[in-house]
Amino acid sequence: MRLSIIVPTLNEADTIGVLLADLAPLRAAGAELILADGGSSDPTREQAAGGVDRVLNTTRGRAAQMNAGARVAAGDLLWFLHADTRVPADAASALGAACAGDPCWGRFDVRLSGRHPLLRVVERGMNARSRLSGIATGDQGIFVTRALFDRVGGFPSLPLMEDIAISVLLRRIVPPVCLRARLVTSSRRWETRGILRTILLMWRLRLAYALSADPARLARRYEHGPPRDVERRMARPDQDEGRAR
């Protein structure tokens, strides 16, 4: 089963080289590597050109970028990776053992790159929730056999939550394979915005999506993050309640 690896990018010049170095042995062993760029204004495409088989210029948006990569992929197994991911040396063997037949899909466990103790809680929660729910996130490196991917119509055309949406479609056909092998994903989102703020934001967005909120509106909220007073109220509820009285 030939592997095609699809990496959606947007201004990832600072991170793409490390991922491509991790993937070079897989490429040397026959895996196809496709970079689907959504209009980077930095040297992402130029830096990646020598380390991939194809560079695509696509419409911005992870769903559109990953679908564009899948359309030109030659592999029987598609693996979607974020650009800020580190890949373990045994990833290819883990994938081969997981998806020897069709239909099959799944994801890896994930570890966040930072050292803050709260990040350990976040990553354990992500992995446990995924096992219980059968829902995978893009950070976990979703993989799926080509026939199954085509059967569900690829990633739904959403500006956010495309990973949740395709997981729902896929798990209706077959449960995910949840690999214990860990990808390391950048914790920059949590560290830049604040760990607690980011946790609260993602909970709110997932709940809103489950309640059929407009994904475009959720994408705008994701870009701007939660109001800072939300974290302040969570951190100091007694003081705020006193003021309310």
N, C-alpha and C positions, 0 to 999 in steps of 0.2 A: 504494500500500500504506500504510494508516494505521498510525501508530506509537502503541502504548500503553506508557508508562513506569511501572514498578511499583517503589516504594521501600518496603522493609520497615524499620520504625523501632521503637526501644525506647529512650526517654530520650535523644533526639538533639536537644534544644532548642539546644544550642550549635553544631550543625553544619548543621541542616536548611535554614536560611535561605540559606546560601551555595550549596548545591546547587540550591535552587529558583530562585535568581537566574540560575544558569547555564542552567537548563532553561526559563526564561521565554520566550526566543525560539522554542524548539521548540513550546511550548504555543501561543504566538501564531500559529504557522504551521500549527496543526491537530493537533499531537500531544496525546494524552490522558495526563493525569498522575494516578496513583492512589497514595495513601499508605496502606499497610497497617500499622497500629500494633498492637503486641503488648501493650498495657497500660502505656503510659508513665505515670510518676508526676510527670513534669515537663511544661512547657507545649509539648511537641512538637506535639501535634495543633492547639492553638490557633495557634501560630506558622505552621503549614503551611496552615491552612484557606484563606487567601486566595490561595495560590499553586498549588493543586491542583484537580482536577475532582471528586475524591472522597476522603473520609477514611473508612477502614474500621477498625472496632474488631474485632480478630481474636484468636484463640488465639496465645499467645506461641510463638515458634519461627520461624526464617526460612522453612523449607519451608512451614509452614502459612500464614504471612503472604503469601508470594509466590503460593501456590496460590489463596488467597482473592482476591488482586488480579487474578490471571489469569481467575478465574471471571467477574468482572464487567467485564473489559476488552472494549472494542469493537474494538480494533485487530487488524489482520492480522499485525502484527509486534510481539512482546513484548520489552521491554528491561528487565532487572532491574538496579537500581542500589542500591548501599549508600549510606546517608545521608552518610557522610564522604568522598564522592567529588567531585572537580571534573571537569567535562566540557569538552572542547575545542569551540571554536566550529564546527568542521566535522564534528561527530559525526553530525548528521542526514544529510548528504550521504554520509558514509562508510557509514552503515547502508543507505541506499538503494542504493548501488552494490553492496554486499555481498550483499544479499538481494533481488534483483529478482524472484526466482522462489521456488518452494516444491518440495521441502523445503530449508530452510536454517537454519543456526544458527552461532554463533561467539562471539567475544569480542574485546576490545581489548587492546593492550599496556597495561602499567600502569607508573606511576612512583610511588614512595613520596615523601611530602611532605618528609621530613626531609633534613638535609644531611650526616649521617654517611656517610663513604665506604663503610662496610659495607652501607648501604642500597642503594647503587648495585649492589653485588654481588648482593644479595637480589633486586632487581627484574629484573636481567638473567637471573638463574637462573629466576625465575618465568616470564618470557616464553619463554625457550628451552625449558624443560621442557614448557610447554604446547604449543608447536609440535611437539615430538618425540612427545609422548604423546597428543595429541588430547584432553586434559583441560583444562577451564577452571575457574577459581575465581571465586567471587562478586565478589572485588575487581576482576576484569577486565571486569565488566559484561556478563554473558551475555545474548545476544539470540537469539531463536528465532521462526520463523514459527508462527502460532497452530495451524495444522493439524498441524505436526510436534510441537508441545508437547502437544496433545491426544492425538496418536498414541502417545506414550510414557507418557501418564498423568500428566504434570506432574512436579513435584519429588517424589521418594520421601519418605515421612513419616519423616524421620530428625531427631534432635536436633542432629546435626553431620554434615558431609560430604555434605550434600544436593547441593552443587554438583558434587562428584566423581561422585556416583551418577547424576545426570541426564546428565552428560557421557558416561559409559559407555553409557547407553541411546541417546543421540543419535548418537554416533559409529558405532554399529552400522548406522545407516541412511545417514548421510552425514558426511563429514569436516567439521570445523569450519572456518569462515572466520576466520583469525587476522589481525586488522587491525593495521597498524603504528601507527595513530593511538593516542595515549596518554591514558588516564584518569589523573588524579592521585588517589591514595588516601592517606588519613591513615596516617602511620607511628606513631601513638600506641601501638598494640599492641606494636610492637618497642621503642619508647623507654621505655614504662612498665615492661615486664617484663624488658627487656634484650635486645639484638639477638641475641646468641649463644644465650641461653636460649630465645628464641622460635623461632629456627631449629631448635634441637634438639627442642623440643617438637613442632613441626609435622612434622618428619621421623618422630619416634616415633609420632605419631598416624596419619600416613598409612600407615606400615608396619603398624601394628596393624590399621587398617581393611582393608588389603589381605589381612591374615591372618584376616579375619572376626571381629575383636573386636566386642563389643557397642557400638554407637554411643552408647548412653546413658552407658556407663562412660567412653567417650572424651570425651563432652561435659563430664562432671564433671572429667576431667583437664585439659581445655582451659580451663575456668573457673578452676581453681586454679593452672595452670602447672606446670612441672617442678620437682622438688626442687632447691634451690639447690646441693646438693653435686654435682649432675651438671655444672653449669657449672664449679665449682671443680676437679673432676677433669679436665675437658677443658682448662682453662686451665693446670693445673699437674700434668700426669701424672707427671713424674719425681719430684716431692716425695711424691705419694701412694704411688707404687710403693716409694719408699724406706721410708716408714712401714710398708707392708705387709710388708716384709722383716724 
